[in-house]
Each structure stands twice: as C-alpha cells, then as structure tokens.
Amino acid sequence: MTAQDGPQRARRRKGEGSPRQQPNGRWEARYADPLTRKRRGRSFDSEREALAFLASQTVARHSGDVVVGSTRKLADWVNGPDDGWLALYGPAMTTRTREAYASNLARYVLPILGAVPLNKLTRQHVVKLQNDLRARKLAPNTVRGAHAALSVALSAAVRDGMLARNVAKLVARPSAPKRTARGVKIVPPSLEELGRVIDALDGTRVQLPFRVTVATGLRIGELQGLRWDDLRPLADGGWALIVDGKWNDRAREYDDATKTEAGDRMVRITRSLADDLAAHRPSGAPGDAYIFPGYQRKVGPVSGTGLRAALRKAQTTAGVRPFRWHDVRHAYPTVLRARGDDWLAISRSMGHSKIAVTTGMYGHVDLATVAPLDDPRDARNGGTK
C-alpha cells in the first residue's frame, strides 16, 4: 500500500512535522530543528515509527526538554528593566563586577550584537565581535572583558531555558597579556622622591593621605574608605589602621569587601603618624565619619581624581619623575624587603591573595636601589618603625 492508496489523515499542525514515503519504501519524518529552525529529515522503516518520532519531538519541545531558543534581542535581554539579565542577576554581584559587565556590554558588545535575537546568535557573531574590537586597536584585555561579559549573560539565558547553548564558549577568548608588574623590573619611587613630593604637598589637604599611603601601602580605594573607627590603639602601645573595605569612586558608595579575601588586614603605623591623624580629626567627628572627607562637605570621602591631580601638580613642583599614586604602593613592600621582612609578612601587609603574587611582583626588585628604612626622612614620611 502506498501513501496515495491509504486512508486520508487529518492535517498535522504547524511545527509537528510530517512523514512521507520515499521511493525505496522507507518513511522520512520531516520536522523543524528546534535549535536552527531549519527543516530536517530522518528515515524509518515504517510510517508508524516516523509518526512516533515526530510525536516525541513535539512532546519534548513542549515539556522543555528541547530548547527552541528565545527570539528576544540580546540588548533587551541584557537591559530589560524588569526581567533583563542585569535587573535579575545584577543585585547579587559586587558593585565593581556589575559595573564592569554593564560597561563592557554597553560600550563594546551591544553596539555590534544588540539587535540580534538570542536564538540567532552564532559562533560567527562572536568571532566578528572580536575582530571588530581588534580592528579598533583596543587592548587585548578590553576584548577579553567584552567576551567575558557576553559569555556570562548568555550562560544565564541558558540556565533560564532561553538558549540551548552558549555560543560565546565556542570561541576562545584572546590570551591574557602578562601583567606589566611581573617579569619587568619595578622601579618604585625612592624615599628621596617621596620626600620631595611630601614637601611640595606641604600645607595642602593631600599631604596627610599621601603620607598614609607611603607608610601603609594601601590601595587608593582602601585609603578613601578609612573611617575614624579604623584608627585603633594596640595593647603594646602602638597604633594600627584596620582595613576591611574600600570606597568605589564610580558608584559613589562604600563597599565592605576589599579587593581580595586577604585584603582584610591590620597595618601598623608609627605613633607620630597616629598623632598627626588625631590632630587632623575635626572636633566631634563620629567614628563612622571618613578620615579624609570630600571637599566642600560633599557626601563620601575625597575623590581619587582629586588625589591624583594633586600628586601630578606636586611632582611638577618637586621636579621629580612622574609616577602614579598606585606606584607609591609599590614603594612600601620594597622598603620592607630591604629591611629584611619575610615574604609572608609582606604579602599580608599588602593584602595580596597569595604569596606568589608578592614574590612575582617584587622578588626581582634590585634592593640595592632601595633607600634603607632608617633614612632620615622616615619619621617625616610616616615610616613603619
């Protein structure tokens, strides 16, 4: 019996597929691929087997076992006000992570792929994204960041049943360049240079935060986040600063998590520096007030932009080579190492996640170029002894 000789069947619904007999007598089940929506065919010995296969595909699609793919555009999935990725999953991220993902997607990914529906995204789209960003002469880390942000957003879509797979994972991310601080000889500012900058900052509101950075090696966000409750006396008569958070300039908010888990630490300071900090404290300032508040009674601490601008001006006045505020942090461990402190103690003082980070960055520093800790400037600079 041929298909023409048999009884007429009810017309199958759209998307259910249809069987047809081939000239060799076998039956082909025609159906739409749930991932690509392209027409596919599969051959069976009988019409009953072909119909059973088509029925299983329909059941699997409706039960969620087969993900058809959302037609929602990538930009809407990322930025939807109520059910977008950032709205749903952003609150669980740290402020810095959320801002980094949002920035990378908005600046680099969505202008290129934002109008593409999720179910139409392919590996070729991701390759084109990387090529377009490279053509703009963007740094490899920028391309890596854009790729990572896209991959995280698509992974969430897979978990939510909107995609069957994450096409970003099918494309290798650009290799990470070696950190410039590793494998390269670090030349931190000398105590002579730091002392001249401190002289140039005399009479300004930036001199004391600069001295604290020299004496403690704090990151600039950690310095900004210091509150009066963080200045504490020790049982042995010394003084210390407690570091357990940081200020985020971009978000204009305090983050109670440091850069790494090891970032929560206590850093000893000299009595002279502690006295200068106490003299700097306004009368009646509460313990949760910032040690270095913003100018003109602005909410929050002094801005990182203002600190860096003051440093550049002081360097010009002092006639020293330009260096970043973060380079002052590099001077702190080199001095400790020259003094003979072990790597573990230095790593803990710096708040590094691993001792390997410390040795990798400073193990090759030429200690002969580092001024000794008993340099006459130490007391004025807020040294660690």
C-alpha positions in Angstrom: 0.0 0.0 0.0 1.3 3.4 -1.0 0.6 6.7 0.7 -1.9 7.5 -2.1 -3.8 4.3 -1.5 -4.2 4.6 2.2 -6.9 6.5 4.1 -6.6 10.2 4.3 -5.3 11.5 7.7 -6.1 14.8 9.4 -3.7 17.6 8.5 -0.9 17.9 11.1 -0.4 21.2 12.9 2.3 23.6 12.1 5.6 22.6 13.7 4.6 19.0 14.3 6.4 17.8 11.1 5.1 15.3 8.6 6.1 11.8 7.4 6.4 10.9 3.7 7.2 7.7 1.9 10.4 7.6 -0.2 10.8 5.7 -3.5 12.7 2.9 -1.7 9.7 2.3 0.6 11.2 3.8 3.8 9.4 6.6 5.6 11.0 10.0 6.2 10.0 12.2 9.2 10.2 15.9 8.2 10.5 18.3 11.1 11.9 21.7 12.1 15.2 21.6 14.0 14.4 23.1 17.4 17.8 24.9 17.5 18.2 26.3 14.0 14.5 26.1 12.8 15.8 24.5 9.6 13.9 21.6 8.0 15.4 18.2 8.8 14.6 14.7 7.8 15.1 11.3 9.4 14.4 7.9 7.8 12.4 5.0 9.4 11.2 1.5 8.2 7.5 2.3 8.8 5.1 5.2 8.9 4.3 4.3 12.5 7.9 4.7 13.6 8.1 8.1 11.8 4.9 9.3 13.4 6.2 8.2 16.9 9.4 10.1 16.4 7.6 13.2 15.4 5.3 12.9 18.4 8.3 12.5 20.7 9.8 15.7 19.3 6.6 17.6 19.9 6.3 16.4 23.5 10.0 17.2 24.2 9.6 20.7 22.8 6.5 21.5 24.9 7.9 19.9 28.1 11.1 22.0 27.9 13.5 19.1 27.1 14.3 20.7 23.8 15.0 24.4 23.9 13.8 26.2 20.9 15.5 29.5 21.7 14.1 32.9 22.5 13.5 35.5 19.8 14.3 38.2 22.4 17.0 40.5 21.2 20.3 40.5 23.1 20.0 44.2 24.1 16.6 43.6 25.6 17.8 40.5 27.5 20.7 42.5 29.0 19.0 45.7 29.8 15.3 44.8 30.3 14.0 47.0 33.2 12.1 44.2 34.9 13.3 40.8 33.6 16.6 41.7 31.9 19.8 40.0 32.9 21.2 43.0 34.8 17.9 43.6 36.6 17.6 40.0 37.7 21.1 39.0 38.5 23.0 42.3 38.9 22.0 42.8 42.6 23.8 39.5 43.6 27.1 40.8 42.1 29.6 43.1 43.7 29.3 46.7 42.6 32.6 46.6 40.8 31.7 43.4 38.9 28.2 44.6 38.0 29.6 47.9 36.7 32.4 46.2 34.7 29.9 43.8 33.0 27.4 46.6 32.2 30.2 48.9 30.9 31.7 46.2 28.6 28.3 45.2 27.2 27.1 48.8 26.6 30.4 50.0 25.1 31.6 47.1 23.0 29.0 44.2 22.7 25.6 45.7 22.3 26.5 48.3 19.6 27.5 45.3 17.4 25.2 42.4 18.5 22.4 44.1 20.5 19.9 43.8 17.7 20.5 40.0 17.1 17.8 37.7 18.6 19.2 35.3 21.1 18.2 32.3 19.0 20.0 33.7 16.0 23.4 34.2 17.8 26.1 32.0 16.3 29.8 31.4 16.8 30.4 33.6 13.7 28.8 36.5 15.6 31.2 36.2 18.4 34.2 35.9 16.1 33.0 39.1 14.3 32.7 40.8 17.6 36.3 40.1 18.5 37.6 41.0 15.0 35.7 44.4 15.1 37.1 45.2 18.5 40.6 44.3 17.4 40.2 46.5 14.3 39.6 49.4 16.7 43.0 48.8 18.2 41.5 48.0 21.6 43.7 46.4 24.2 43.6 42.5 24.5 42.2 42.8 28.0 39.4 45.0 26.7 38.5 42.4 24.1 38.7 39.7 26.8 36.4 41.7 29.1 33.8 42.2 26.3 33.9 38.4 25.5 33.6 37.5 29.2 30.6 39.8 29.8 28.8 38.4 26.8 29.5 34.8 27.9 28.2 35.4 31.4 25.0 37.0 30.1 24.4 34.1 27.6 25.1 31.5 30.3 22.3 33.0 32.4 20.0 32.7 29.3 20.9 29.0 29.0 20.0 28.4 32.7 16.7 30.2 32.2 15.8 28.0 29.3 16.1 30.7 26.7 19.0 29.2 24.9 20.2 25.6 24.3 23.9 26.6 24.4 26.3 29.5 25.0 27.9 30.3 21.6 30.5 32.5 23.3 32.0 29.4 24.9 32.6 28.1 21.4 35.1 30.9 20.7 38.4 31.1 22.5 39.0 34.3 24.4 42.1 36.4 23.5 45.0 35.3 25.5 45.7 37.5 28.5 48.9 39.6 28.3 51.4 39.2 31.1 50.9 41.7 33.9 53.3 44.6 33.4 54.3 44.4 37.1 55.6 40.8 36.6 58.6 39.9 34.6 59.5 43.6 34.4 61.9 45.4 36.7 59.9 47.5 39.1 61.4 50.9 39.8 59.2 52.3 42.7 59.6 56.0 43.7 62.6 56.3 46.1 62.3 57.8 49.6 64.1 60.8 48.2 61.4 61.3 45.6 58.6 60.7 48.1 60.1 63.1 50.5 60.3 65.9 47.9 56.7 65.3 46.9 55.7 65.5 50.6 57.5 68.8 50.8 55.6 70.0 47.7 52.3 69.0 49.3 53.0 70.9 52.5 50.0 73.0 53.5 47.6 71.0 51.3 44.9 68.5 52.3 46.6 65.8 50.3 49.8 65.7 52.2 48.4 63.5 55.1 46.6 60.9 52.9 49.8 60.7 50.8 51.9 60.1 53.9 49.5 57.3 55.0 49.9 55.6 51.6 53.6 55.8 51.9 53.5 54.3 55.4 50.9 51.6 54.8 50.9 50.7 51.0 47.1 50.9 51.0 45.3 50.9 47.7 43.7 54.2 46.9 40.1 52.9 47.4 41.2 51.4 50.8 42.7 54.8 51.8 39.5 56.6 50.8 37.4 54.1 52.8 39.2 54.7 56.1 36.9 55.8 58.9 37.9 57.1 62.4 36.8 53.8 63.9 39.6 52.1 61.8 42.3 54.0 63.7 42.9 51.9 66.8 45.5 51.6 69.7 47.2 48.3 70.3 47.9 46.5 73.5 51.7 47.1 73.1 51.2 50.9 72.9 51.4 51.0 69.1 48.8 52.1 66.6 47.2 50.5 63.6 44.7 51.0 60.8 42.1 48.4 60.2 41.4 47.8 56.5 38.1 45.9 55.9 36.5 47.8 52.9 37.0 50.3 50.2 35.4 53.3 48.5 34.1 52.9 45.0 34.5 56.3 43.2 32.4 55.3 40.2 29.4 54.1 42.1 30.0 56.7 44.9 29.4 54.2 47.6 31.3 52.2 50.2 32.0 48.5 49.6 32.5 46.5 52.7 34.6 44.0 50.8 38.3 44.5 49.9 39.8 43.5 46.6 40.7 40.0 47.9 39.8 38.0 50.9 43.3 38.6 52.2 42.6 42.3 51.9 41.0 42.5 55.3 44.0 43.3 57.5 45.6 45.4 60.2 48.5 47.7 59.2 50.7 49.1 62.0 51.7 52.8 61.8 54.1 55.0 63.8 53.0 56.9 66.8 53.9 60.2 65.1 51.6 59.4 62.2 48.8 58.4 64.5 49.3 61.7 66.4 49.1 63.6 63.1 45.9 61.7 62.2 44.4 62.5 65.6 45.2 66.2 65.2 43.5 66.1 61.8 40.2 64.8 63.3 37.6 67.5 63.5 36.1 68.1 66.9 33.0 65.9 67.4 33.6 63.8 64.3 31.8 60.4 64.7 33.6 57.2 64.5 31.9 56.3 61.2 33.0 59.5 59.5 35.6 59.3 56.8 39.2 60.2 57.9 39.7 62.0 54.6 36.3 63.6 53.7 35.3 65.1 50.4 35.9 68.8 49.9 33.1 71.3 50.3 31.1 68.9 52.5 30.4 66.5 49.7 29.0 63.1 50.6 31.7 60.5 50.9 35.5 60.7 51.1 37.9 62.7 49.0 37.8 61.7 45.3 40.6 59.6 43.8 40.6 62.0 40.9 41.4 64.9 43.2 44.2 63.0 44.9 45.8 62.1 41.6 45.6 65.6 40.3 47.2 67.0 43.4 50.0 64.4 43.1 50.8 65.4 39.5 50.9 69.0 40.4 53.3 68.2 43.4 55.6 66.2 41.1 55.9 69.1 38.8 56.7 71.4 41.7 59.2 69.0 43.2 60.9 68.3 39.9 60.6 64.5 40.2 59.8 61.9 37.5 56.1 61.2 37.1 54.7 58.2 38.9 51.2 57.1 39.7 49.5 57.1 43.1 49.5 53.3 42.9 53.3 53.3 42.4 53.6 54.6 45.9 52.1 51.3 47.0 54.9 49.6 45.2 57.5 51.5 47.3 56.1 50.1 50.6 56.9 46.4 50.1 60.3 47.1 48.5 61.3 49.0 51.7 60.0 46.2 53.9 62.0 43.7 51.9 65.2 45.8 52.1 64.6 45.9 55.9 64.7 42.1 55.9 60.9 41.3 56.4 59.9 37.8 55.1 57.7 37.4 52.1 54.7 36.1 54.1 54.7 39.2 56.3 55.0 41.5 53.3 52.2 39.6 51.5 49.9 40.0 54.4 50.7 43.7 54.8 49.9 44.3 51.1 46.6 42.3 51.3 47.6 40.1 48.4 45.6 36.9 47.8 48.6 34.7 47.5 52.3 35.0 48.5 53.1 34.1 44.9 51.6 37.4 43.8 54.0 39.2 46.1 57.1 37.3 45.1 56.2 37.5 41.4 55.9 41.3 41.6 58.8 42.2 43.9 61.1 39.2 44.1 63.3 40.6 41.3 63.5 44.2 42.6 67.0 45.4 42.9 67.1 46.1 46.6 70.4 48.0 46.3 68.4 50.8 44.7 66.0 51.0 47.7 66.9 53.5 50.4 67.4 51.9 53.9 64.5 52.2 56.3 66.5 54.3 58.7 66.6 57.1 56.1 66.3 60.4 57.9 63.0 61.0 56.0 61.3 58.0 57.6 59.9 59.8 60.6 58.6 62.7 58.4 57.2 60.3 55.8 55.3 58.2 58.4 57.6 55.2 58.2 56.7 51.9 59.6 59.0 51.9 62.6 
